């Protein structure tokens, strides 16, 4: 049976993706850092993993993986002049170097699958410049470059794609959505007039990991309520 590794599955998009795959009968290894979810089942098992640890061991992984998604992230929106270089470095370590280190662990296992797939995550703020988004845009811009480079290097055996959401109702975005006024204002910024849900993003992630997306690689797909492409 096909097995998938979802890193950063304790909440938000990562958890929604892990549960989506498990609900469709896939075997999922889902990692968490601080809080272990309480919904382990026959199709999903959780494993503690800190991607910032100096030495990451692949011992918990199966010999073969059909798919991999890297979901850890952060949303720190501040004026550029109030940010320190250390803030950018910390974000880069988590979102870019963490992804790179995990990819290097899983690539030998993905190579053993007939149609393996990798899904990474960016943000609409890379394509659509937004104020106070420099920290996240820098890290996610690197992820988009990584996506295209790896897609070229590993074609035709491993597909690599990236999802770029807009604001999504996750724990990471809690401070941006903690009043009804904020929720309404943020919803109105999107042509579809609502905030994204983890299920919206997970559905695209599951599709890209599946054989149904077997002719898609090297793409950044915007699941953003229309924000990056249209104005209404």
Secondary structure, DSSP 8 states (H G I E B T S, - for coil): --EEEEES-SSHHHHHHHHHHHHTT-EEEEEESS---S---SSEEEEE--TTSSS---TTS-S--SEEEE---------GGG--HHHHHHHHIIIIIHHHHHHHHHHHHHTTSSSEEEEEEEEHHHHS--TT-HHHHHHHHHHHHHHHHHHHHHTTTEEEEEEEE-SB-SGGGGGGSSSHHHHHHHHHTSTT-S-B-HHHHHHHHHHHHSGGGTT--S-EEEESTTTTT---
